[in-house]
């Protein structure tokens, strides 16, 4: 008798747990499922890629960006809802080169399910890519969007894929791409012109993590990051000490925080400089791996790039 009661209790517990799980997953499905209209359902990762797809697709596609403003792609982990969105996508665009370091298996899985899944950095010729910090072949710096001309290559790459997959809207994609490429050329010229206002000896950009190497090469800045290429790499005491010495030696006027990275490392660096009897300002916030809020000018790729160069120039000019 005792055993019968016990088995009944166990069965009831299992049944109610299964029902709770059913309610939970069906709830996720409802919240995360994509609309079933005739539009191409595009799922993107970073805010920069989301912005690009909105520009190219206009009303012809629905864009579902997984990462919001201020989100760090290096440490981003997909939720169950994100996985459902990815599974229901007509097409997926991500950055690649291990920027979304915790999502690699997911992209592989979606490819296996025959969902067209593209790394936008495949647009860039390998000869233009900078080496990663792991020193093994095939390890590259993922932050290509901070050079406007490399991002232009991405625009061409993504447009070709959209045209091929959804030829009925080819005209929309091509027209928008052509207009946008012209805007990017103007933006590139703007960054070049403004950068030249900073005297050569002051063109040193120091940030929390090492996101600006492509920017530095394109626009003539020496770039130093406290953390490595990924925010997952921690800055050591020696890194802070060496960089503080460098700042004092070269009388660097400002260092910068990034909106998607914790500020404590840059604050520690400022303090270390102060303890060496020199003062370095925090020159402002830069958008490195994530754009600003949607209703702000920095909520677009063009606005983000302009904000960065204006902030850098203002802080580094004597
Ligand atoms: Zn980064």
py3Dmol code that shows the C-alpha trace and the ligand (Angstrom):
import py3Dmol

protein = """\
ATOM      1  CA  UNK A   1       0.000   0.000   0.000  1.00  0.00           C
ATOM      2  CA  UNK A   2       2.776   2.387   1.049  1.00  0.00           C
ATOM      3  CA  UNK A   3       4.552   1.722  -2.287  1.00  0.00           C
ATOM      4  CA  UNK A   4       1.334   2.288  -4.266  1.00  0.00           C
ATOM      5  CA  UNK A   5       0.886   5.737  -2.670  1.00  0.00           C
ATOM      6  CA  UNK A   6       4.524   6.555  -3.289  1.00  0.00           C
ATOM      7  CA  UNK A   7       4.295   5.551  -6.990  1.00  0.00           C
ATOM      8  CA  UNK A   8       1.112   7.604  -7.368  1.00  0.00           C
ATOM      9  CA  UNK A   9       2.859  10.648  -5.869  1.00  0.00           C
ATOM     10  CA  UNK A  10       5.822  10.169  -8.231  1.00  0.00           C
ATOM     11  CA  UNK A  11       3.525   9.873 -11.273  1.00  0.00           C
ATOM     12  CA  UNK A  12       1.649  13.049 -10.230  1.00  0.00           C
ATOM     13  CA  UNK A  13       4.916  14.964  -9.739  1.00  0.00           C
ATOM     14  CA  UNK A  14       6.169  13.887 -13.197  1.00  0.00           C
ATOM     15  CA  UNK A  15       2.842  14.797 -14.844  1.00  0.00           C
ATOM     16  CA  UNK A  16       2.676  18.262 -13.294  1.00  0.00           C
ATOM     17  CA  UNK A  17       6.343  18.933 -14.119  1.00  0.00           C
ATOM     18  CA  UNK A  18       5.756  17.946 -17.764  1.00  0.00           C
ATOM     19  CA  UNK A  19       2.696  20.183 -17.937  1.00  0.00           C
ATOM     20  CA  UNK A  20       4.669  23.107 -16.486  1.00  0.00           C
ATOM     21  CA  UNK A  21       7.427  22.510 -19.038  1.00  0.00           C
ATOM     22  CA  UNK A  22       4.811  22.346 -21.822  1.00  0.00           C
ATOM     23  CA  UNK A  23       3.309  25.673 -20.699  1.00  0.00           C
ATOM     24  CA  UNK A  24       6.784  27.202 -20.488  1.00  0.00           C
ATOM     25  CA  UNK A  25       7.965  26.124 -23.956  1.00  0.00           C
ATOM     26  CA  UNK A  26       4.644  26.944 -25.649  1.00  0.00           C
ATOM     27  CA  UNK A  27       4.869  30.390 -24.096  1.00  0.00           C
ATOM     28  CA  UNK A  28       8.383  30.859 -25.519  1.00  0.00           C
ATOM     29  CA  UNK A  29       7.222  29.689 -28.934  1.00  0.00           C
ATOM     30  CA  UNK A  30       4.396  32.225 -28.941  1.00  0.00           C
ATOM     31  CA  UNK A  31       6.647  35.089 -27.901  1.00  0.00           C
ATOM     32  CA  UNK A  32       9.543  34.268 -30.189  1.00  0.00           C
ATOM     33  CA  UNK A  33       7.835  32.894 -33.293  1.00  0.00           C
ATOM     34  CA  UNK A  34       8.287  35.033 -36.392  1.00  0.00           C
ATOM     35  CA  UNK A  35       5.300  36.461 -38.290  1.00  0.00           C
ATOM     36  CA  UNK A  36       4.028  34.307 -41.143  1.00  0.00           C
ATOM     37  CA  UNK A  37       3.682  36.833 -43.954  1.00  0.00           C
ATOM     38  CA  UNK A  38       5.255  36.763 -47.399  1.00  0.00           C
ATOM     39  CA  UNK A  39       8.221  38.860 -46.335  1.00  0.00           C
ATOM     40  CA  UNK A  40      11.681  37.390 -45.989  1.00  0.00           C
ATOM     41  CA  UNK A  41      12.305  36.799 -42.251  1.00  0.00           C
ATOM     42  CA  UNK A  42      15.901  37.853 -41.587  1.00  0.00           C
ATOM     43  CA  UNK A  43      17.595  37.203 -38.229  1.00  0.00           C
ATOM     44  CA  UNK A  44      20.749  39.190 -37.427  1.00  0.00           C
ATOM     45  CA  UNK A  45      23.158  39.342 -34.485  1.00  0.00           C
ATOM     46  CA  UNK A  46      24.911  42.713 -33.900  1.00  0.00           C
ATOM     47  CA  UNK A  47      23.208  46.127 -34.061  1.00  0.00           C
ATOM     48  CA  UNK A  48      25.443  47.098 -37.006  1.00  0.00           C
ATOM     49  CA  UNK A  49      24.246  44.139 -39.092  1.00  0.00           C
ATOM     50  CA  UNK A  50      20.623  44.749 -38.049  1.00  0.00           C
ATOM     51  CA  UNK A  51      20.904  48.385 -39.194  1.00  0.00           C
ATOM     52  CA  UNK A  52      22.392  47.338 -42.545  1.00  0.00           C
ATOM     53  CA  UNK A  53      19.581  44.860 -43.257  1.00  0.00           C
ATOM     54  CA  UNK A  54      16.962  47.506 -42.401  1.00  0.00           C
ATOM     55  CA  UNK A  55      18.595  49.933 -44.825  1.00  0.00           C
ATOM     56  CA  UNK A  56      18.824  47.371 -47.638  1.00  0.00           C
ATOM     57  CA  UNK A  57      15.489  45.634 -47.107  1.00  0.00           C
ATOM     58  CA  UNK A  58      13.309  48.645 -46.298  1.00  0.00           C
ATOM     59  CA  UNK A  59       9.738  47.277 -46.150  1.00  0.00           C
ATOM     60  CA  UNK A  60      10.522  44.203 -48.239  1.00  0.00           C
ATOM     61  CA  UNK A  61      11.880  42.186 -45.308  1.00  0.00           C
ATOM     62  CA  UNK A  62      11.317  41.739 -41.571  1.00  0.00           C
ATOM     63  CA  UNK A  63      14.564  42.112 -39.591  1.00  0.00           C
ATOM     64  CA  UNK A  64      14.906  40.489 -36.172  1.00  0.00           C
ATOM     65  CA  UNK A  65      18.076  41.643 -34.401  1.00  0.00           C
ATOM     66  CA  UNK A  66      19.120  39.444 -31.472  1.00  0.00           C
ATOM     67  CA  UNK A  67      21.411  41.988 -29.779  1.00  0.00           C
ATOM     68  CA  UNK A  68      20.172  45.371 -28.579  1.00  0.00           C
ATOM     69  CA  UNK A  69      22.140  48.593 -28.018  1.00  0.00           C
ATOM     70  CA  UNK A  70      24.977  48.279 -25.498  1.00  0.00           C
ATOM     71  CA  UNK A  71      25.129  44.490 -25.747  1.00  0.00           C
ATOM     72  CA  UNK A  72      28.616  42.977 -25.906  1.00  0.00           C
ATOM     73  CA  UNK A  73      28.694  40.387 -28.720  1.00  0.00           C
ATOM     74  CA  UNK A  74      31.810  38.665 -27.312  1.00  0.00           C
ATOM     75  CA  UNK A  75      29.965  37.532 -24.201  1.00  0.00           C
ATOM     76  CA  UNK A  76      26.412  37.333 -25.650  1.00  0.00           C
ATOM     77  CA  UNK A  77      24.604  34.076 -24.990  1.00  0.00           C
ATOM     78  CA  UNK A  78      21.499  33.218 -26.997  1.00  0.00           C
ATOM     79  CA  UNK A  79      18.310  32.686 -24.990  1.00  0.00           C
ATOM     80  CA  UNK A  80      15.823  29.917 -25.803  1.00  0.00           C
ATOM     81  CA  UNK A  81      13.707  32.573 -27.552  1.00  0.00           C
ATOM     82  CA  UNK A  82      16.703  33.568 -29.713  1.00  0.00           C
ATOM     83  CA  UNK A  83      17.236  29.930 -30.708  1.00  0.00           C
ATOM     84  CA  UNK A  84      13.588  29.696 -31.792  1.00  0.00           C
ATOM     85  CA  UNK A  85      13.964  32.887 -33.871  1.00  0.00           C
ATOM     86  CA  UNK A  86      17.090  31.471 -35.526  1.00  0.00           C
ATOM     87  CA  UNK A  87      15.317  28.164 -36.218  1.00  0.00           C
ATOM     88  CA  UNK A  88      12.416  29.980 -37.913  1.00  0.00           C
ATOM     89  CA  UNK A  89      14.548  32.370 -39.989  1.00  0.00           C
ATOM     90  CA  UNK A  90      14.556  32.402 -43.794  1.00  0.00           C
ATOM     91  CA  UNK A  91      18.109  33.697 -43.621  1.00  0.00           C
ATOM     92  CA  UNK A  92      20.653  34.496 -40.880  1.00  0.00           C
ATOM     93  CA  UNK A  93      23.461  37.069 -40.966  1.00  0.00           C
ATOM     94  CA  UNK A  94      26.155  37.172 -38.265  1.00  0.00           C
ATOM     95  CA  UNK A  95      29.548  38.873 -38.049  1.00  0.00           C
ATOM     96  CA  UNK A  96      31.828  35.850 -37.781  1.00  0.00           C
ATOM     97  CA  UNK A  97      35.601  35.690 -37.089  1.00  0.00           C
ATOM     98  CA  UNK A  98      34.547  34.571 -33.579  1.00  0.00           C
ATOM     99  CA  UNK A  99      33.001  37.934 -32.622  1.00  0.00           C
ATOM    100  CA  UNK A 100      29.925  36.050 -31.381  1.00  0.00           C
ATOM    101  CA  UNK A 101      32.224  33.683 -29.504  1.00  0.00           C
ATOM    102  CA  UNK A 102      29.466  31.831 -27.641  1.00  0.00           C
ATOM    103  CA  UNK A 103      27.203  31.247 -30.661  1.00  0.00           C
ATOM    104  CA  UNK A 104      29.500  29.291 -33.023  1.00  0.00           C
ATOM    105  CA  UNK A 105      27.748  25.936 -32.456  1.00  0.00           C
ATOM    106  CA  UNK A 106      24.345  27.537 -33.080  1.00  0.00           C
ATOM    107  CA  UNK A 107      25.349  28.916 -36.494  1.00  0.00           C
ATOM    108  CA  UNK A 108      26.708  25.500 -37.435  1.00  0.00           C
ATOM    109  CA  UNK A 109      23.473  23.849 -36.310  1.00  0.00           C
ATOM    110  CA  UNK A 110      21.318  26.291 -38.343  1.00  0.00           C
ATOM    111  CA  UNK A 111      23.459  25.630 -41.440  1.00  0.00           C
ATOM    112  CA  UNK A 112      22.941  21.890 -40.955  1.00  0.00           C
ATOM    113  CA  UNK A 113      19.186  22.535 -40.896  1.00  0.00           C
ATOM    114  CA  UNK A 114      19.610  24.123 -44.360  1.00  0.00           C
ATOM    115  CA  UNK A 115      18.843  27.662 -43.157  1.00  0.00           C
ATOM    116  CA  UNK A 116      21.042  30.004 -45.245  1.00  0.00           C
ATOM    117  CA  UNK A 117      23.490  31.270 -42.585  1.00  0.00           C
ATOM    118  CA  UNK A 118      26.149  33.821 -43.537  1.00  0.00           C
ATOM    119  CA  UNK A 119      29.100  35.429 -41.766  1.00  0.00           C
ATOM    120  CA  UNK A 120      29.235  38.956 -43.224  1.00  0.00           C
ATOM    121  CA  UNK A 121      33.026  39.028 -42.746  1.00  0.00           C
ATOM    122  CA  UNK A 122      33.238  36.456 -45.568  1.00  0.00           C
ATOM    123  CA  UNK A 123      32.849  39.576 -47.734  1.00  0.00           C
ATOM    124  CA  UNK A 124      36.354  40.726 -46.865  1.00  0.00           C
ATOM    125  CA  UNK A 125      39.361  39.509 -48.810  1.00  0.00           C
ATOM    126  CA  UNK A 126      41.657  37.626 -46.390  1.00  0.00           C
ATOM    127  CA  UNK A 127      44.556  39.923 -47.363  1.00  0.00           C
ATOM    128  CA  UNK A 128      42.668  42.852 -45.793  1.00  0.00           C
ATOM    129  CA  UNK A 129      42.064  41.075 -42.456  1.00  0.00           C
ATOM    130  CA  UNK A 130      44.257  41.716 -39.412  1.00  0.00           C
ATOM    131  CA  UNK A 131      45.640  38.804 -37.407  1.00  0.00           C
ATOM    132  CA  UNK A 132      43.870  37.719 -34.238  1.00  0.00           C
ATOM    133  CA  UNK A 133      45.719  37.488 -30.962  1.00  0.00           C
ATOM    134  CA  UNK A 134      45.816  33.692 -30.805  1.00  0.00           C
ATOM    135  CA  UNK A 135      48.576  33.499 -33.414  1.00  0.00           C
ATOM    136  CA  UNK A 136      47.138  30.500 -35.194  1.00  0.00           C
ATOM    137  CA  UNK A 137      46.313  30.411 -38.858  1.00  0.00           C
ATOM    138  CA  UNK A 138      42.744  31.500 -39.509  1.00  0.00           C
ATOM    139  CA  UNK A 139      42.493  33.673 -36.374  1.00  0.00           C
ATOM    140  CA  UNK A 140      41.516  37.224 -37.349  1.00  0.00           C
ATOM    141  CA  UNK A 141      40.436  40.468 -35.701  1.00  0.00           C
ATOM    142  CA  UNK A 142      36.608  40.569 -36.133  1.00  0.00           C
ATOM    143  CA  UNK A 143      36.039  44.373 -35.749  1.00  0.00           C
ATOM    144  CA  UNK A 144      35.952  45.162 -39.483  1.00  0.00           C
ATOM    145  CA  UNK A 145      32.945  47.570 -39.361  1.00  0.00           C
ATOM    146  CA  UNK A 146      35.107  50.298 -37.819  1.00  0.00           C
ATOM    147  CA  UNK A 147      36.738  50.830 -41.257  1.00  0.00           C
ATOM    148  CA  UNK A 148      33.921  52.255 -43.402  1.00  0.00           C
ATOM    149  CA  UNK A 149      35.379  50.920 -46.659  1.00  0.00           C
ATOM    150  CA  UNK A 150      35.449  47.350 -45.312  1.00  0.00           C
ATOM    151  CA  UNK A 151      31.812  47.771 -44.264  1.00  0.00           C
ATOM    152  CA  UNK A 152      31.075  48.860 -47.841  1.00  0.00           C
ATOM    153  CA  UNK A 153      32.390  45.443 -48.993  1.00  0.00           C
ATOM    154  CA  UNK A 154      29.897  43.883 -46.569  1.00  0.00           C
ATOM    155  CA  UNK A 155      27.052  45.920 -48.123  1.00  0.00           C
ATOM    156  CA  UNK A 156      27.879  44.481 -51.579  1.00  0.00           C
ATOM    157  CA  UNK A 157      28.146  40.925 -50.185  1.00  0.00           C
ATOM    158  CA  UNK A 158      24.820  41.060 -48.293  1.00  0.00           C
ATOM    159  CA  UNK A 159      23.013  42.681 -51.257  1.00  0.00           C
ATOM    160  CA  UNK A 160      24.143  39.899 -53.619  1.00  0.00           C
ATOM    161  CA  UNK A 161      22.780  37.278 -51.207  1.00  0.00           C
ATOM    162  CA  UNK A 162      19.410  39.063 -50.821  1.00  0.00           C
ATOM    163  CA  UNK A 163      19.042  39.484 -54.584  1.00  0.00           C
ATOM    164  CA  UNK A 164      19.767  35.800 -55.149  1.00  0.00           C
ATOM    165  CA  UNK A 165      17.416  34.579 -52.421  1.00  0.00           C
ATOM    166  CA  UNK A 166      14.534  36.962 -53.120  1.00  0.00           C
ATOM    167  CA  UNK A 167      14.798  38.030 -56.760  1.00  0.00           C
ATOM    168  CA  UNK A 168      11.265  39.529 -56.743  1.00  0.00           C
ATOM    169  CA  UNK A 169      12.644  42.384 -54.612  1.00  0.00           C
ATOM    170  CA  UNK A 170      16.007  42.609 -56.387  1.00  0.00           C
ATOM    171  CA  UNK A 171      15.271  46.160 -57.515  1.00  0.00           C
ATOM    172  CA  UNK A 172      14.659  47.361 -53.926  1.00  0.00           C
ATOM    173  CA  UNK A 173      17.870  45.775 -52.595  1.00  0.00           C
ATOM    174  CA  UNK A 174      20.046  47.051 -55.453  1.00  0.00           C
ATOM    175  CA  UNK A 175      18.623  50.583 -55.383  1.00  0.00           C
ATOM    176  CA  UNK A 176      19.076  50.868 -51.604  1.00  0.00           C
ATOM    177  CA  UNK A 177      22.583  49.384 -51.769  1.00  0.00           C
ATOM    178  CA  UNK A 178      23.705  51.848 -54.452  1.00  0.00           C
ATOM    179  CA  UNK A 179      22.386  54.832 -52.486  1.00  0.00           C
ATOM    180  CA  UNK A 180      23.885  53.561 -49.240  1.00  0.00           C
ATOM    181  CA  UNK A 181      27.318  52.916 -50.787  1.00  0.00           C
ATOM    182  CA  UNK A 182      27.374  56.565 -51.907  1.00  0.00           C
ATOM    183  CA  UNK A 183      26.547  57.627 -48.339  1.00  0.00           C
ATOM    184  CA  UNK A 184      29.329  55.408 -46.985  1.00  0.00           C
ATOM    185  CA  UNK A 185      31.862  56.951 -49.381  1.00  0.00           C
ATOM    186  CA  UNK A 186      30.904  60.415 -48.080  1.00  0.00           C
ATOM    187  CA  UNK A 187      31.150  59.118 -44.489  1.00  0.00           C
ATOM    188  CA  UNK A 188      34.635  57.693 -45.158  1.00  0.00           C
ATOM    189  CA  UNK A 189      35.780  61.066 -46.519  1.00  0.00           C
ATOM    190  CA  UNK A 190      34.280  62.797 -43.480  1.00  0.00           C
ATOM    191  CA  UNK A 191      36.178  60.562 -41.037  1.00  0.00           C
ATOM    192  CA  UNK A 192      39.417  61.097 -42.997  1.00  0.00           C
ATOM    193  CA  UNK A 193      39.007  64.885 -43.019  1.00  0.00           C
ATOM    194  CA  UNK A 194      38.105  65.174 -39.329  1.00  0.00           C
ATOM    195  CA  UNK A 195      40.907  62.767 -38.276  1.00  0.00           C
ATOM    196  CA  UNK A 196      43.481  65.012 -39.963  1.00  0.00           C
ATOM    197  CA  UNK A 197      42.559  67.815 -37.562  1.00  0.00           C
ATOM    198  CA  UNK A 198      44.307  65.884 -34.766  1.00  0.00           C
ATOM    199  CA  UNK A 199      48.077  66.583 -34.797  1.00  0.00           C
ATOM    200  CA  UNK A 200      50.010  63.459 -35.751  1.00  0.00           C
ATOM    201  CA  UNK A 201      51.710  63.060 -32.349  1.00  0.00           C
ATOM    202  CA  UNK A 202      48.289  63.041 -30.634  1.00  0.00           C
ATOM    203  CA  UNK A 203      46.729  60.442 -32.917  1.00  0.00           C
ATOM    204  CA  UNK A 204      46.789  57.700 -30.277  1.00  0.00           C
ATOM    205  CA  UNK A 205      43.508  56.017 -29.409  1.00  0.00           C
ATOM    206  CA  UNK A 206      43.389  54.176 -26.067  1.00  0.00           C
ATOM    207  CA  UNK A 207      40.229  52.219 -25.272  1.00  0.00           C
ATOM    208  CA  UNK A 208      39.071  49.429 -22.963  1.00  0.00           C
ATOM    209  CA  UNK A 209      39.252  46.556 -25.441  1.00  0.00           C
ATOM    210  CA  UNK A 210      41.159  46.317 -28.674  1.00  0.00           C
ATOM    211  CA  UNK A 211      38.319  47.004 -31.140  1.00  0.00           C
ATOM    212  CA  UNK A 212      39.773  49.875 -33.158  1.00  0.00           C
ATOM    213  CA  UNK A 213      42.722  48.344 -35.065  1.00  0.00           C
ATOM    214  CA  UNK A 214      40.968  48.508 -38.477  1.00  0.00           C
ATOM    215  CA  UNK A 215      39.894  52.067 -37.664  1.00  0.00           C
ATOM    216  CA  UNK A 216      43.494  52.946 -36.766  1.00  0.00           C
ATOM    217  CA  UNK A 217      44.917  51.613 -40.010  1.00  0.00           C
ATOM    218  CA  UNK A 218      42.225  53.252 -42.144  1.00  0.00           C
ATOM    219  CA  UNK A 219      42.393  56.686 -40.517  1.00  0.00           C
ATOM    220  CA  UNK A 220      45.968  56.967 -39.242  1.00  0.00           C
ATOM    221  CA  UNK A 221      45.714  56.359 -35.479  1.00  0.00           C
ATOM    222  CA  UNK A 222      47.958  54.265 -33.261  1.00  0.00           C
ATOM    223  CA  UNK A 223      45.520  52.102 -31.288  1.00  0.00           C
ATOM    224  CA  UNK A 224      46.058  50.570 -27.862  1.00  0.00           C
ATOM    225  CA  UNK A 225      43.481  48.515 -25.977  1.00  0.00           C
ATOM    226  CA  UNK A 226      43.712  47.617 -22.318  1.00  0.00           C
ATOM    227  CA  UNK A 227      41.993  44.269 -22.792  1.00  0.00           C
ATOM    228  CA  UNK A 228      42.639  42.119 -25.849  1.00  0.00           C
ATOM    229  CA  UNK A 229      40.575  41.731 -29.022  1.00  0.00           C
ATOM    230  CA  UNK A 230      37.822  40.112 -26.985  1.00  0.00           C
ATOM    231  CA  UNK A 231      36.261  41.557 -23.839  1.00  0.00           C
ATOM    232  CA  UNK A 232      36.585  38.006 -22.492  1.00  0.00           C
ATOM    233  CA  UNK A 233      40.344  38.665 -22.128  1.00  0.00           C
ATOM    234  CA  UNK A 234      40.985  40.337 -18.770  1.00  0.00           C
ATOM    235  CA  UNK A 235      43.442  43.198 -18.352  1.00  0.00           C
ATOM    236  CA  UNK A 236      46.277  42.365 -15.942  1.00  0.00           C
ATOM    237  CA  UNK A 237      48.065  44.697 -13.494  1.00  0.00           C
ATOM    238  CA  UNK A 238      51.066  44.727 -15.856  1.00  0.00           C
ATOM    239  CA  UNK A 239      48.850  45.902 -18.760  1.00  0.00           C
ATOM    240  CA  UNK A 240      47.554  48.835 -16.683  1.00  0.00           C
ATOM    241  CA  UNK A 241      51.081  49.740 -15.513  1.00  0.00           C
ATOM    242  CA  UNK A 242      52.606  49.634 -19.023  1.00  0.00           C
ATOM    243  CA  UNK A 243      49.808  51.671 -20.555  1.00  0.00           C
ATOM    244  CA  UNK A 244      49.949  54.243 -17.710  1.00  0.00           C
ATOM    245  CA  UNK A 245      53.709  54.644 -18.342  1.00  0.00           C
ATOM    246  CA  UNK A 246      53.058  55.076 -22.064  1.00  0.00           C
ATOM    247  CA  UNK A 247      50.384  57.763 -21.464  1.00  0.00           C
ATOM    248  CA  UNK A 248      52.696  59.767 -19.149  1.00  0.00           C
ATOM    249  CA  UNK A 249      55.683  59.424 -21.480  1.00  0.00           C
ATOM    250  CA  UNK A 250      53.750  60.597 -24.560  1.00  0.00           C
ATOM    251  CA  UNK A 251      51.498  63.061 -22.690  1.00  0.00           C
ATOM    252  CA  UNK A 252      48.339  61.516 -24.175  1.00  0.00           C
ATOM    253  CA  UNK A 253      45.453  63.892 -23.305  1.00  0.00           C
ATOM    254  CA  UNK A 254      42.534  61.424 -23.286  1.00  0.00           C
ATOM    255  CA  UNK A 255      41.463  57.793 -23.086  1.00  0.00           C
ATOM    256  CA  UNK A 256      38.014  56.432 -23.964  1.00  0.00           C
ATOM    257  CA  UNK A 257      35.328  54.196 -22.544  1.00  0.00           C
ATOM    258  CA  UNK A 258      33.118  51.983 -24.738  1.00  0.00           C
ATOM    259  CA  UNK A 259      29.354  51.659 -24.375  1.00  0.00           C
ATOM    260  CA  UNK A 260      29.400  47.847 -24.505  1.00  0.00           C
ATOM    261  CA  UNK A 261      32.338  47.332 -22.102  1.00  0.00           C
ATOM    262  CA  UNK A 262      32.580  47.804 -18.320  1.00  0.00           C
ATOM    263  CA  UNK A 263      34.264  51.101 -17.417  1.00  0.00           C
ATOM    264  CA  UNK A 264      36.277  49.878 -14.412  1.00  0.00           C
ATOM    265  CA  UNK A 265      39.453  49.052 -16.374  1.00  0.00           C
ATOM    266  CA  UNK A 266      39.630  52.512 -17.960  1.00  0.00           C
ATOM    267  CA  UNK A 267      38.958  54.124 -14.573  1.00  0.00           C
ATOM    268  CA  UNK A 268      41.791  52.039 -13.052  1.00  0.00           C
ATOM    269  CA  UNK A 269      44.054  53.239 -15.863  1.00  0.00           C
ATOM    270  CA  UNK A 270      43.155  56.887 -15.198  1.00  0.00           C
ATOM    271  CA  UNK A 271      43.990  56.394 -11.507  1.00  0.00           C
ATOM    272  CA  UNK A 272      47.315  54.731 -12.359  1.00  0.00           C
ATOM    273  CA  UNK A 273      48.200  57.730 -14.543  1.00  0.00           C
ATOM    274  CA  UNK A 274      47.207  60.117 -11.745  1.00  0.00           C
ATOM    275  CA  UNK A 275      49.485  58.274  -9.294  1.00  0.00           C
ATOM    276  CA  UNK A 276      52.326  59.071 -11.733  1.00  0.00           C
ATOM    277  CA  UNK A 277      51.500  62.801 -11.409  1.00  0.00           C
ATOM    278  CA  UNK A 278      49.945  63.164 -14.834  1.00  0.00           C
ATOM    279  CA  UNK A 279      46.308  63.747 -15.693  1.00  0.00           C
ATOM    280  CA  UNK A 280      44.554  61.948 -18.509  1.00  0.00           C
ATOM    281  CA  UNK A 281      40.919  62.798 -19.243  1.00  0.00           C
ATOM    282  CA  UNK A 282      38.199  60.304 -20.059  1.00  0.00           C
ATOM    283  CA  UNK A 283      37.489  61.657 -23.536  1.00  0.00           C
ATOM    284  CA  UNK A 284      33.967  60.305 -23.829  1.00  0.00           C
ATOM    285  CA  UNK A 285      32.053  57.176 -24.792  1.00  0.00           C
ATOM    286  CA  UNK A 286      32.772  55.376 -28.045  1.00  0.00           C
ATOM    287  CA  UNK A 287      30.522  52.894 -29.794  1.00  0.00           C
ATOM    288  CA  UNK A 288      32.746  49.924 -30.558  1.00  0.00           C
ATOM    289  CA  UNK A 289      30.842  46.609 -30.751  1.00  0.00           C
ATOM    290  CA  UNK A 290      27.329  48.021 -30.433  1.00  0.00           C
ATOM    291  CA  UNK A 291      25.472  51.096 -31.682  1.00  0.00           C
ATOM    292  CA  UNK A 292      23.467  53.604 -29.616  1.00  0.00           C
ATOM    293  CA  UNK A 293      19.748  53.689 -28.810  1.00  0.00           C
ATOM    294  CA  UNK A 294      17.449  53.510 -31.825  1.00  0.00           C
ATOM    295  CA  UNK A 295      15.941  56.980 -31.321  1.00  0.00           C
ATOM    296  CA  UNK A 296      19.406  58.614 -31.034  1.00  0.00           C
ATOM    297  CA  UNK A 297      21.561  59.589 -34.044  1.00  0.00           C
ATOM    298  CA  UNK A 298      24.110  56.986 -32.824  1.00  0.00           C
ATOM    299  CA  UNK A 299      21.440  54.327 -33.324  1.00  0.00           C
ATOM    300  CA  UNK A 300      22.490  54.036 -36.966  1.00  0.00           C
ATOM    301  CA  UNK A 301      25.821  52.865 -38.364  1.00  0.00           C
ATOM    302  CA  UNK A 302      26.484  56.248 -39.982  1.00  0.00           C
ATOM    303  CA  UNK A 303      25.579  58.133 -36.780  1.00  0.00           C
ATOM    304  CA  UNK A 304      27.771  55.823 -34.704  1.00  0.00           C
ATOM    305  CA  UNK A 305      30.847  56.336 -36.919  1.00  0.00           C
ATOM    306  CA  UNK A 306      30.345  60.124 -36.921  1.00  0.00           C
ATOM    307  CA  UNK A 307      29.921  60.202 -33.141  1.00  0.00           C
ATOM    308  CA  UNK A 308      33.140  58.209 -32.668  1.00  0.00           C
ATOM    309  CA  UNK A 309      35.372  60.386 -34.850  1.00  0.00           C
ATOM    310  CA  UNK A 310      33.875  63.635 -33.493  1.00  0.00           C
ATOM    311  CA  UNK A 311      34.392  62.463 -29.885  1.00  0.00           C
ATOM    312  CA  UNK A 312      37.955  61.263 -30.551  1.00  0.00           C
ATOM    313  CA  UNK A 313      38.960  64.460 -32.376  1.00  0.00           C
ATOM    314  CA  UNK A 314      37.499  66.747 -29.741  1.00  0.00           C
ATOM    315  CA  UNK A 315      39.240  64.941 -26.866  1.00  0.00           C
ATOM    316  CA  UNK A 316      42.652  64.515 -28.518  1.00  0.00           C
ATOM    317  CA  UNK A 317      42.971  68.027 -29.925  1.00  0.00           C
ATOM    318  CA  UNK A 318      45.102  70.178 -27.614  1.00  0.00           C
TER     319      UNK A 318
END
"""
ligand_1 = """\
1
ZN
Zn 35.085 43.660 -29.587
"""
view = py3Dmol.view(width=600, height=400)
view.addModel(protein, "pdb")
view.setStyle({"model": 0}, {"cartoon": {"style": "trace"}})
view.addModel(ligand_1, "xyz")
view.setStyle({"model": 1}, {"stick": {}})
view.zoomTo()
view.show()
